[in-house]
Amino acid sequence: MTTKTKLKISGMHCTSCAMNIDGELEDTDGVKQANTSYAKSVTEVEFDPDKLTLEKVVSTIKTAGYTALPLDE
């Protein structure tokens, strides 16, 4: 079972930033898929909640140099 969430991203300057976020997330144990949109400043993350918390996902993005906040849908 996986959890999907959308996060608002701050600090991106180009599409390479979005690719950097995706790479960092996909290298994190428990992340199944990450899709970041520079144009929308949003990342969609699918992860295994038994291996990873939302806080760890946000922390991974912060470590990469960006800010992430849960997006109200």
N, CA, C and O atoms as a printed pandas DataFrame, in Angstrom:
     atom_number atom_name residue_name chain_id  residue_number  x_coord  y_coord  z_coord
0              1         N          MET        A               1    0.836   -1.187    0.000
1              2        CA          MET        A               1    0.000    0.000    0.000
2              3         C          MET        A               1    0.880    1.248    0.000
3              4         O          MET        A               1    1.886    1.310    0.706
4              5         N          THR        A               2    0.494    2.226   -0.788
5              6        CA          THR        A               2    1.263    3.461   -0.850
6              7         C          THR        A               2    0.372    4.655   -0.554
7              8         O          THR        A               2   -0.855    4.575   -0.618
8              9         N          THR        A               3    1.021    5.756   -0.232
9             10        CA          THR        A               3    0.347    7.024    0.011
10            11         C          THR        A               3    0.787    8.000   -1.063
11            12         O          THR        A               3    1.967    8.056   -1.409
12            13         N          LYS        A               4   -0.150    8.765   -1.589
13            14        CA          LYS        A               4    0.175    9.807   -2.556
14            15         C          LYS        A               4   -0.107   11.155   -1.915
15            16         O          LYS        A               4   -1.125   11.337   -1.248
16            17         N          THR        A               5    0.799   12.092   -2.121
17            18        CA          THR        A               5    0.597   13.429   -1.586
18            19         C          THR        A               5    1.147   14.461   -2.561
19            20         O          THR        A               5    2.039   14.170   -3.357
20            21         N          LYS        A               6    0.602   15.664   -2.485
21            22        CA          LYS        A               6    1.091   16.788   -3.276
22            23         C          LYS        A               6    1.671   17.818   -2.317
23            24         O          LYS        A               6    1.109   18.101   -1.259
24            25         N          LEU        A               7    2.809   18.367   -2.718
25            26        CA          LEU        A               7    3.486   19.375   -1.908
26            27         C          LEU        A               7    3.771   20.607   -2.743
27            28         O          LEU        A               7    4.166   20.501   -3.904
28            29         N          LYS        A               8    3.570   21.780   -2.149
29            30        CA          LYS        A               8    3.920   23.053   -2.788
30            31         C          LYS        A               8    5.410   23.271   -2.557
31            32         O          LYS        A               8    5.885   23.191   -1.424
32            33         N          ILE        A               9    6.143   23.547   -3.627
33            34        CA          ILE        A               9    7.586   23.706   -3.550
34            35         C          ILE        A               9    7.968   25.170   -3.758
35            36         O          ILE        A               9    7.477   25.826   -4.676
36            37         N          SER        A              10    8.843   25.666   -2.898
37            38        CA          SER        A              10    9.400   27.014   -3.051
38            39         C          SER        A              10   10.905   26.894   -3.248
39            40         O          SER        A              10   11.548   25.990   -2.715
40            41         N          GLY        A              11   11.451   27.820   -4.022
41            42        CA          GLY        A              11   12.898   27.868   -4.206
42            43         C          GLY        A              11   13.389   27.321   -5.533
43            44         O          GLY        A              11   14.589   27.360   -5.801
44            45         N          MET        A              12   12.496   26.810   -6.372
45            46        CA          MET        A              12   12.922   26.322   -7.683
46            47         C          MET        A              12   13.126   27.505   -8.627
47            48         O          MET        A              12   12.367   28.474   -8.611
48            49         N          HIS        A              13   14.174   27.400   -9.450
49            50        CA          HIS        A              13   14.480   28.465  -10.404
50            51         C          HIS        A              13   14.389   28.016  -11.861
51            52         O          HIS        A              13   14.389   28.841  -12.774
52            53         N          CYS        A              14   14.311   26.692  -12.069
53            54        CA          CYS        A              14   14.286   26.178  -13.445
54            55         C          CYS        A              14   13.849   24.709  -13.431
55            56         O          CYS        A              14   13.622   24.129  -12.369
56            57         N          THR        A              15   13.736   24.127  -14.608
57            58        CA          THR        A              15   13.321   22.729  -14.693
58            59         C          THR        A              15   14.375   21.786  -14.113
59            60         O          THR        A              15   14.042   20.687  -13.669
60            61         N          SER        A              16   15.635   22.203  -14.112
61            62        CA          SER        A              16   16.676   21.373  -13.508
62            63         C          SER        A              16   16.447   21.223  -12.009
63            64         O          SER        A              16   16.758   20.183  -11.430
64            65         N          CYS        A              17   15.905   22.258  -11.385
65            66        CA          CYS        A              17   15.566   22.169   -9.955
66            67         C          CYS        A              17   14.526   21.074   -9.742
67            68         O          CYS        A              17   14.644   20.280   -8.809
68            69         N          ALA        A              18   13.517   21.026  -10.594
69            70        CA          ALA        A              18   12.477   20.003  -10.485
70            71         C          ALA        A              18   13.083   18.613  -10.663
71            72         O          ALA        A              18   12.726   17.684   -9.939
72            73         N          MET        A              19   13.988   18.466  -11.610
73            74        CA          MET        A              19   14.639   17.176  -11.834
74            75         C          MET        A              19   15.505   16.797  -10.632
75            76         O          MET        A              19   15.598   15.622  -10.276
76            77         N          ASN        A              20   16.136   17.792  -10.010
77            78        CA          ASN        A              20   16.951   17.541   -8.821
78            79         C          ASN        A              20   16.093   17.013   -7.678
79            80         O          ASN        A              20   16.482   16.064   -6.997
80            81         N          ILE        A              21   14.925   17.621   -7.464
81            82        CA          ILE        A              21   14.004   17.170   -6.414
82            83         C          ILE        A              21   13.558   15.736   -6.689
83            84         O          ILE        A              21   13.581   14.891   -5.794
84            85         N          ASP        A              22   13.154   15.465   -7.929
85            86        CA          ASP        A              22   12.730   14.109   -8.289
86            87         C          ASP        A              22   13.844   13.099   -8.012
87            88         O          ASP        A              22   13.591   12.025   -7.466
88            89         N          GLY        A              23   15.062   13.442   -8.385
89            90        CA          GLY        A              23   16.185   12.532   -8.176
90            91         C          GLY        A              23   16.441   12.254   -6.707
91            92         O          GLY        A              23   16.656   11.108   -6.314
92            93         N          GLU        A              24   16.417   13.307   -5.894
93            94        CA          GLU        A              24   16.633   13.141   -4.454
94            95         C          GLU        A              24   15.543   12.259   -3.842
95            96         O          GLU        A              24   15.831   11.368   -3.043
96            97         N          LEU        A              25   14.297   12.515   -4.223
97            98        CA          LEU        A              25   13.198   11.726   -3.674
98            99         C          LEU        A              25   13.265   10.275   -4.119
99           100         O          LEU        A              25   13.080    9.366   -3.310
100          101         N          GLU        A              26   13.529   10.055   -5.398
101          102        CA          GLU        A              26   13.553    8.688   -5.917
102          103         C          GLU        A              26   14.724    7.880   -5.369
103          104         O          GLU        A              26   14.693    6.650   -5.399
104          105         N          ASP        A              27   15.758    8.560   -4.869
105          106        CA          ASP        A              27   16.879    7.877   -4.224
106          107         C          ASP        A              27   16.585    7.557   -2.758
107          108         O          ASP        A              27   17.389    6.902   -2.096
108          109         N          THR        A              28   15.444    8.012   -2.249
109          110        CA          THR        A              28   15.067    7.808   -0.854
110          111         C          THR        A              28   14.301    6.493   -0.718
111          112         O          THR        A              28   13.329    6.252   -1.435
112          113         N          ASP        A              29   14.750    5.648    0.207
113          114        CA          ASP        A              29   14.091    4.362    0.428
114          115         C          ASP        A              29   12.634    4.579    0.827
115          116         O          ASP        A              29   12.346    5.314    1.771
116          117         N          GLY        A              30   11.732    3.944    0.115
117          118        CA          GLY        A              30   10.305    4.057    0.398
118          119         C          GLY        A              30    9.553    4.887   -0.615
119          120         O          GLY        A              30    8.331    4.778   -0.713
120          121         N          VAL        A              31   10.261    5.722   -1.378
121          122        CA          VAL        A              31    9.593    6.527   -2.408
122          123         C          VAL        A              31    9.424    5.663   -3.649
123          124         O          VAL        A              31   10.394    5.127   -4.185
124          125         N          LYS        A              32    8.186    5.536   -4.095
125          126        CA          LYS        A              32    7.887    4.747   -5.290
126          127         C          LYS        A              32    8.019    5.604   -6.549
127          128         O          LYS        A              32    8.529    5.149   -7.572
128          129         N          GLN        A              33    7.548    6.857   -6.457
129          130        CA          GLN        A              33    7.550    7.735   -7.622
130          131         C          GLN        A              33    7.500    9.183   -7.165
131          132         O          GLN        A              33    6.859    9.505   -6.164
132          133         N          ALA        A              34    8.181   10.058   -7.904
133          134        CA          ALA        A              34    8.133   11.500   -7.649
134          135         C          ALA        A              34    7.998   12.206   -8.985
135          136         O          ALA        A              34    8.659   11.848   -9.959
136          137         N          ASN        A              35    7.136   13.211   -9.022
137          138        CA          ASN        A              35    6.927   13.978  -10.247
138          139         C          ASN        A              35    6.777   15.447   -9.853
139          140         O          ASN        A              35    5.753   15.853   -9.304
140          141         N          THR        A              36    7.809   16.233  -10.142
141          142        CA          THR        A              36    7.822   17.640   -9.776
142          143         C          THR        A              36    7.608   18.504  -10.999
143          144         O          THR        A              36    8.235   18.295  -12.038
144          145         N          SER        A              37    6.716   19.482  -10.873
145          146        CA          SER        A              37    6.439   20.428  -11.963
146          147         C          SER        A              37    6.991   21.797  -11.592
147          148         O          SER        A              37    6.541   22.426  -10.635
148          149         N          TYR        A              38    7.978   22.248  -12.370
149          150        CA          TYR        A              38    8.522   23.591  -12.153
150          151         C          TYR        A              38    7.449   24.639  -12.426
151          152         O          TYR        A              38    7.329   25.611  -11.681
152          153         N          ALA        A              39    6.671   24.450  -13.485
153          154        CA          ALA        A              39    5.651   25.431  -13.881
154          155         C          ALA        A              39    4.577   25.610  -12.810
155          156         O          ALA        A              39    4.077   26.716  -12.604
156          157         N          LYS        A              40    4.225   24.515  -12.129
157          158        CA          LYS        A              40    3.172   24.574  -11.112
158          159         C          LYS        A              40    3.725   24.714   -9.686
159          160         O          LYS        A              40    2.970   24.956   -8.744
160          161         N          SER        A              41    5.046   24.560   -9.537
161          162        CA          SER        A              41    5.702   24.582   -8.216
162          163         C          SER        A              41    5.098   23.545   -7.274
163          164         O          SER        A              41    4.862   23.808   -6.095
164          165         N          VAL        A              42    4.853   22.356   -7.834
165          166        CA          VAL        A              42    4.229   21.274   -7.071
166          167         C          VAL        A              42    4.987   19.975   -7.340
167          168         O          VAL        A              42    5.445   19.721   -8.454
168          169         N          THR        A              43    5.105   19.170   -6.304
169          170        CA          THR        A              43    5.609   17.814   -6.487
170          171         C          THR        A              43    4.558   16.828   -6.010
171          172         O          THR        A              43    3.911   17.036   -4.984
172          173         N          GLU        A              44    4.398   15.762   -6.760
173          174        CA          GLU        A              44    3.511   14.668   -6.375
174          175         C          GLU        A              44    4.418   13.498   -6.018
175          176         O          GLU        A              44    5.263   13.082   -6.810
176          177         N          VAL        A              45    4.226   12.975   -4.808
177          178        CA          VAL        A              45    5.076   11.898   -4.319
178          179         C          VAL        A              45    4.208   10.710   -3.919
179          180         O          VAL        A              45    3.207   10.856   -3.218
180          181         N          GLU        A              46    4.613    9.541   -4.378
181          182        CA          GLU        A              46    3.975    8.294   -3.955
182          183         C          GLU        A              46    5.008    7.532   -3.134
183          184         O          GLU        A              46    6.111    7.259   -3.609
184          185         N          PHE        A              47    4.642    7.190   -1.890
185          186        CA          PHE        A              47    5.604    6.531   -1.015
186          187         C          PHE        A              47    4.938    5.485   -0.139
187          188         O          PHE        A              47    3.719    5.463    0.027
188          189         N          ASP        A              48    5.773    4.624    0.413
189          190        CA          ASP        A              48    5.326    3.555    1.303
190          191         C          ASP        A              48    5.339    4.091    2.740
191          192         O          ASP        A              48    6.413    4.341    3.288
192          193         N          PRO        A              49    4.170    4.271    3.356
193          194        CA          PRO        A              49    4.132    4.849    4.706
194          195         C          PRO        A              49    4.713    3.932    5.781
195          196         O          PRO        A              49    4.950    4.375    6.904
196          197         N          ASP        A              50    4.945    2.662    5.453
197          198        CA          ASP        A              50    5.594    1.764    6.401
198          199         C          ASP        A              50    7.105    1.992    6.451
199          200         O          ASP        A              50    7.763    1.614    7.421
200          201         N          LYS        A              51    7.649    2.607    5.408
201          202        CA          LYS        A              51    9.090    2.849    5.335
202          203         C          LYS        A              51    9.453    4.320    5.508
203          204         O          LYS        A              51   10.597    4.645    5.827
204          205         N          LEU        A              52    8.481    5.213    5.298
205          206        CA          LEU        A              52    8.796    6.637    5.183
206          207         C          LEU        A              52    7.625    7.471    5.679
207          208         O          LEU        A              52    6.468    7.119    5.449
208          209         N          THR        A              53    7.919    8.570    6.355
209          210        CA          THR        A              53    6.875    9.500    6.797
210          211         C          THR        A              53    6.839   10.707    5.887
211          212         O          THR        A              53    7.797   10.979    5.164
212          213         N          LEU        A              54    5.740   11.425    5.922
213          214        CA          LEU        A              54    5.636   12.666    5.157
214          215         C          LEU        A              54    6.702   13.648    5.622
215          216         O          LEU        A              54    7.263   14.385    4.811
216          217         N          GLU        A              55    6.982   13.665    6.913
217          218        CA          GLU        A              55    8.007   14.568    7.450
218          219         C          GLU        A              55    9.372   14.279    6.832
219          220         O          GLU        A              55   10.135   15.205    6.559
220          221         N          LYS        A              56    9.683   13.007    6.611
221          222        CA          LYS        A              56   10.956   12.636    5.990
222          223         C          LYS        A              56   10.983   13.076    4.525
223          224         O          LYS        A              56   12.026   13.502    4.030
224          225         N          VAL        A              57    9.851   12.976    3.831
225          226        CA          VAL        A              57    9.771   13.450    2.447
226          227         C          VAL        A              57   10.077   14.950    2.406
227          228         O          VAL        A              57   10.876   15.406    1.589
228          229         N          VAL        A              58    9.433   15.712    3.296
229          230        CA          VAL        A              58    9.648   17.166    3.356
230          231         C          VAL        A              58   11.106   17.456    3.716
231          232         O          VAL        A              58   11.714   18.362    3.146
232          233         N          SER        A              59   11.664   16.703    4.645
233          234        CA          SER        A              59   13.056   16.886    5.059
234          235         C          SER        A              59   14.023   16.618    3.908
235          236         O          SER        A              59   15.017   17.328    3.752
236          237         N          THR        A              60   13.737   15.603    3.107
237          238        CA          THR        A              60   14.578   15.282    1.955
238          239         C          THR        A              60   14.590   16.440    0.967
239          240         O          THR        A              60   15.640   16.785    0.425
240          241         N          ILE        A              61   13.430   17.040    0.730
241          242        CA          ILE        A              61   13.337   18.178   -0.182
242          243         C          ILE        A              61   14.090   19.370    0.404
243          244         O          ILE        A              61   14.767   20.093   -0.327
244          245         N          LYS        A              62   13.980   19.580    1.710
245          246        CA          LYS        A              62   14.686   20.687    2.372
246          247         C          LYS        A              62   16.196   20.502    2.261
247          248         O          LYS        A              62   16.927   21.460    2.008
248          249         N          THR        A              63   16.660   19.267    2.451
249          250        CA          THR        A              63   18.085   18.971    2.338
250          251         C          THR        A              63   18.594   19.272    0.927
251          252         O          THR        A              63   19.750   19.654    0.745
252          253         N          ALA        A              64   17.724   19.096   -0.066
253          254        CA          ALA        A              64   18.093   19.385   -1.457
254          255         C          ALA        A              64   18.120   20.890   -1.738
255          256         O          ALA        A              64   18.568   21.312   -2.804
256          257         N          GLY        A              65   17.639   21.707   -0.780
257          258        CA          GLY        A              65   17.731   23.155   -0.933
258          259         C          GLY        A              65   16.426   23.856   -1.248
259          260         O          GLY        A              65   16.426   25.010   -1.677
260          261         N          TYR        A              66   15.311   23.165   -1.038
261          262        CA          TYR        A              66   13.998   23.734   -1.366
262          263         C          TYR        A              66   13.071   23.636   -0.157
263          264         O          TYR        A              66   13.375   22.940    0.812
264          265         N          THR        A              67   11.956   24.326   -0.219
265          266        CA          THR        A              67   10.960   24.289    0.840
266          267         C          THR        A              67    9.726   23.565    0.315
267          268         O          THR        A              67    9.307   23.785   -0.822
268          269         N          ALA        A              68    9.145   22.700    1.147
269          270        CA          ALA        A              68    7.950   21.951    0.746
270          271         C          ALA        A              68    6.892   22.062    1.837
271          272         O          ALA        A              68    7.182   21.904    3.023
272          273         N          LEU        A              69    5.681   22.331    1.420
273          274        CA          LEU        A              69    4.536   22.389    2.332
274          275         C          LEU        A              69    3.402   21.565    1.742
275          276         O          LEU        A              69    3.205   21.566    0.527
276          277         N          PRO        A              70    2.644   20.852    2.598
277          278        CA          PRO        A              70    1.484   20.099    2.079
278          279         C          PRO        A              70    0.531   21.030    1.333
279          280         O          PRO        A              70    0.290   22.164    1.747
280          281         N          LEU        A              71    0.007   20.530    0.240
281          282        CA          LEU        A              71   -0.892   21.300   -0.619
282          283         C          LEU        A              71   -2.317   20.893   -0.329
283          284         O          LEU        A              71   -2.672   19.723   -0.472
284          285         N          ASP        A              72   -3.140   21.849    0.078
285          286        CA          ASP        A              72   -4.553   21.563    0.305
286          287         C          ASP        A              72   -5.222   21.307   -1.033
287          288         O          ASP        A              72   -5.104   22.105   -1.964
288          289         N          GLU        A              73   -5.919   20.196   -1.119
289          290        CA          GLU        A              73   -6.548   19.854   -2.404
290          291         C          GLU        A              73   -7.991   20.259   -2.437
291          292         O          GLU        A              73   -8.669   20.046   -3.442
